[in-house]
């Protein structure tokens, strides 16, 4: 009898050890909440929302697999404090994308991950590779936030003060004309047509860079009273942070040059450029919620201001 009891104890111990061993790798893991290794989510840009179940246990780290992700996203813990992405996964409450024109966030609550985008008026899609690193696996979630309605420039205002630097650049071109007739010939030179004006509008805030806006730029011109002034001029849609070329106000100016009879003339043209710097403020508005965001900007202008024409007999 005693032998049977000992055999029974040994059998129970063996069964328990096998049970513990077989369950050790999966302890506290709910297979029903396991995500696939790679998950793709498409989110609408304006008011988009999706949620998925995930396994919070044995999750070590949560991070965004992008270069300079720490500048693009902010991680918050359950107390609403800013933390780094290398903090323990169970401390992270939500992740916020740092762009006022794309209000996208990822939230973690219980066994649910929620993806929300109130608005995306940046004009382009946002792709977020979210990585969940477990001690036994790595799960990848690729979220694509589609563009919503675009933002628009609501108000703009140039400051009264500006600076001008005269004759910062000189550009030349040369042409020849042969007059084989017995009479003088008048030819016309267009000194401002060869080179366009150049402008660059630089916003102070990074979120406003590379956005297309309708913003007039200051243009140098000579008035009917032969007075020089800078006045605002609409040159069409411009891209903030990038150079814009446009024609000078007097680009169609034509200067007569007389070529004597039976002669060849070299015409030398010098065009002088002035540089001007203007500052101001621009205010953008989001179409969904009507939020406004303001940023100072600087406008750099390079425009032809004067010319000199010389002729040389050949």
C-alpha positions in Angstrom: 0.0 0.0 0.0 2.8 2.4 0.9 4.4 1.6 -2.4 1.3 2.6 -4.3 1.1 5.9 -2.4 4.7 6.7 -3.2 4.1 5.9 -6.9 1.0 8.1 -6.8 3.0 11.0 -5.3 5.7 10.6 -7.9 3.1 10.6 -10.7 1.4 13.8 -9.3 4.8 15.6 -9.0 5.7 14.5 -12.6 2.4 15.8 -14.0 2.7 19.1 -12.1 6.2 19.6 -13.3 5.2 18.9 -16.9 2.3 21.3 -16.6 4.5 24.1 -15.2 7.1 23.5 -17.8 4.7 23.5 -20.7 3.0 26.7 -19.5 6.1 28.5 -18.4 6.7 30.2 -21.7 3.1 31.2 -22.1 2.3 32.2 -18.5 0.0 35.1 -18.3 -0.3 35.3 -22.1 -3.8 35.5 -23.5 -3.6 34.0 -27.0 -6.8 35.7 -28.0 -5.2 39.1 -27.7 -2.1 38.2 -29.7 -1.6 40.5 -32.7 0.0 39.3 -36.0 3.7 40.1 -36.3 2.9 42.8 -38.9 -0.3 44.9 -38.8 -1.3 47.7 -41.2 -3.9 50.4 -40.3 -5.2 53.1 -42.6 -6.6 56.0 -40.8 -8.7 58.9 -42.1 -7.2 62.3 -41.8 -10.1 64.1 -40.3 -11.8 62.4 -37.4 -10.2 59.0 -38.1 -10.3 56.4 -35.3 -9.2 52.7 -35.0 -8.5 50.4 -32.1 -6.9 47.0 -31.8 -6.5 44.5 -28.9 -3.0 43.8 -27.9 -1.2 41.8 -25.2 0.1 44.2 -22.5 1.9 41.5 -20.5 5.6 40.9 -21.0 5.8 44.0 -23.2 9.1 45.6 -22.7 9.3 48.6 -25.0 7.2 50.8 -27.3 8.8 53.0 -29.8 8.5 54.7 -33.2 10.9 53.3 -35.8 11.8 56.6 -37.5 14.9 58.7 -37.7 14.7 61.6 -35.2 11.4 60.1 -33.9 12.1 61.8 -30.5 11.7 65.2 -32.2 8.5 64.2 -34.1 6.7 62.4 -31.2 6.2 63.0 -27.5 5.6 60.1 -25.1 3.5 60.6 -21.9 3.1 58.4 -18.9 -0.1 57.7 -17.0 0.4 60.9 -14.9 0.6 63.0 -18.1 4.3 63.6 -17.7 6.7 63.6 -20.7 8.9 60.5 -20.8 11.3 59.0 -23.2 10.5 56.1 -25.5 13.0 53.8 -23.6 10.9 53.9 -20.4 9.1 50.7 -19.4 6.2 50.0 -21.7 3.6 49.7 -18.9 4.3 53.3 -18.0 3.3 54.8 -21.4 -0.2 56.2 -21.6 -0.2 57.8 -25.1 2.0 59.1 -27.8 1.4 62.5 -29.5 2.6 63.6 -32.9 4.2 67.0 -32.7 2.5 68.9 -35.5 -0.4 71.3 -34.8 -1.7 70.6 -38.3 -1.8 66.8 -37.9 -3.3 66.0 -34.5 -2.5 62.3 -34.4 -2.1 60.2 -31.2 -1.7 56.6 -30.0 -3.3 55.7 -26.7 -2.8 52.6 -24.5 -5.5 51.5 -22.1 -5.9 48.1 -20.7 -5.5 45.7 -23.5 -6.5 48.2 -26.2 -4.4 50.4 -28.5 -6.3 53.3 -30.0 -5.3 55.4 -33.0 -6.9 58.8 -33.4 -6.5 61.7 -35.9 -8.6 64.8 -35.2 -7.3 66.5 -38.4 -4.5 66.2 -40.9 -4.3 69.4 -42.9 -0.7 69.1 -43.8 -1.5 68.1 -47.3 0.4 64.8 -47.2 0.0 61.4 -45.6 1.8 60.5 -42.4 3.2 57.0 -42.0 4.0 55.8 -38.4 5.9 52.6 -37.8 5.0 51.6 -34.3 7.0 48.8 -32.7 5.9 46.7 -29.7 8.9 44.8 -28.3 8.1 41.8 -26.1 10.6 39.5 -24.4 9.4 36.7 -26.8 8.5 38.5 -30.0 8.4 41.9 -31.9 5.1 43.2 -33.3 5.1 45.9 -36.0 2.1 48.2 -36.6 2.3 50.5 -39.6 -0.3 53.3 -39.4 -0.9 55.5 -42.4 -2.8 58.7 -41.7 -4.4 60.0 -44.9 -4.5 63.7 -45.7 -7.6 65.6 -44.7 -8.8 69.0 -45.8 -5.8 71.3 -46.2 -5.0 74.3 -44.0 -5.0 77.8 -45.3 -3.2 81.1 -44.7 -5.7 83.1 -42.7 -3.9 86.4 -42.1 -0.6 88.0 -42.9 1.1 91.2 -42.0 4.4 92.8 -42.9 6.2 95.0 -40.4 6.8 98.6 -41.3 10.5 98.5 -40.8 12.8 96.8 -43.4 16.4 96.9 -44.5 17.9 97.3 -48.0 21.4 96.7 -49.1 22.2 98.3 -52.4 24.3 97.0 -55.3 25.0 93.6 -53.6 25.4 91.9 -57.0 26.1 92.9 -60.6 25.4 90.7 -63.6 26.4 91.4 -67.1 25.6 90.2 -70.6 26.9 91.2 -74.0 25.5 91.2 -77.5 26.7 92.4 -80.9 24.8 93.9 -83.8 26.0 94.3 -87.4 24.5 97.2 -89.4 25.4 96.8 -93.0 23.0 99.5 -94.2 23.7 103.1 -95.0 21.4 104.4 -92.3 21.6 104.2 -88.5 19.5 101.5 -86.9 17.9 101.5 -83.5 17.9 98.3 -81.5 16.2 97.7 -78.2 17.8 96.2 -75.1 15.7 94.7 -72.3 18.1 94.7 -69.3 15.7 93.2 -66.8 14.3 90.3 -68.8 17.4 88.1 -68.6 17.4 87.5 -64.9 14.4 87.0 -62.7 13.9 88.4 -59.2 14.4 85.9 -56.3 12.5 85.7 -53.0 12.6 83.4 -50.1 10.0 83.4 -47.3 11.2 81.7 -44.2 8.8 80.9 -41.3 10.2 80.8 -37.8 8.2 77.6 -36.9 9.3 74.3 -38.5 5.7 73.2 -38.9 5.1 75.9 -41.5 8.0 75.1 -43.8 7.4 73.8 -47.3 3.7 74.8 -47.2 2.2 76.4 -50.2 0.5 79.8 -49.5 -0.7 82.8 -51.4 1.4 85.6 -49.8 2.4 88.8 -51.7 6.0 89.7 -51.6 7.6 93.2 -51.5 8.7 94.3 -55.0 11.1 97.2 -55.9 9.8 99.5 -58.5 10.1 103.1 -59.8 6.8 105.1 -59.6 5.5 107.5 -62.3 7.2 110.3 -60.3 10.6 108.6 -60.6 10.5 107.7 -56.9 11.9 104.4 -55.8 9.7 102.3 -53.4 9.0 98.8 -52.3 5.3 97.8 -52.6 3.5 94.5 -52.1 2.9 92.4 -55.2 1.0 89.1 -55.7 3.3 86.7 -57.6 1.0 83.7 -57.1 1.4 80.6 -55.0 4.7 80.3 -53.2 6.3 77.6 -51.1 7.5 78.7 -47.7 11.2 78.0 -47.1 12.1 77.7 -50.7 13.3 80.1 -53.4 10.8 81.7 -55.7 11.6 83.3 -59.1 9.5 85.9 -60.6 9.7 88.7 -63.2 10.6 92.2 -62.1 7.9 94.9 -62.4 9.9 96.6 -65.1 11.0 93.4 -66.9 9.5 94.6 -70.1 11.5 97.8 -70.1 13.1 98.5 -73.5 16.1 100.8 -73.9 16.9 102.1 -77.5 20.5 101.8 -78.7 21.6 103.4 -82.0 23.9 101.4 -84.2 25.6 103.7 -86.8 25.5 102.9 -90.5 28.0 100.4 -91.9 29.3 99.4 -88.4 29.3 96.6 -85.9 28.6 97.4 -82.2 29.1 95.4 -79.1 26.5 96.2 -76.5 27.5 95.7 -72.8 24.8 95.6 -70.2 25.3 95.7 -66.5 22.4 95.0 -64.2 22.7 96.0 -60.5 20.8 94.2 -57.7 19.6 95.3 -54.3 18.8 92.9 -51.4 16.0 93.6 -49.0 14.9 91.9 -45.8 11.3 92.2 -44.5 9.7 90.6 -41.5 6.1 89.9 -40.5 3.7 87.5 -39.0 1.4 84.9 -40.7 -1.5 83.1 -39.2 -2.8 79.8 -40.4 -6.2 78.3 -39.8 -7.2 74.6 -39.7 -10.5 73.8 -41.6 -11.9 71.2 -39.3 -11.8 72.9 -35.9 -10.8 76.4 -36.9 -7.7 76.4 -34.8 -5.2 79.2 -35.6 -1.5 79.1 -35.4 0.8 82.1 -35.8 4.4 82.3 -36.8 6.8 85.1 -37.5 8.5 85.0 -40.9 11.3 86.7 -42.8 11.2 87.5 -46.5 14.5 87.9 -48.4 14.3 89.7 -51.7 16.9 90.1 -54.5 15.8 92.3 -57.3 17.3 94.4 -60.1 17.3 98.1 -59.2 19.4 99.8 -61.9 21.3 99.1 -65.1 24.1 100.6 -67.3 24.5 100.2 -71.0 27.7 100.8 -72.9 28.4 100.5 -76.7 31.7 99.6 -78.3 32.6 100.0 -81.9 34.1 96.8 -83.4 
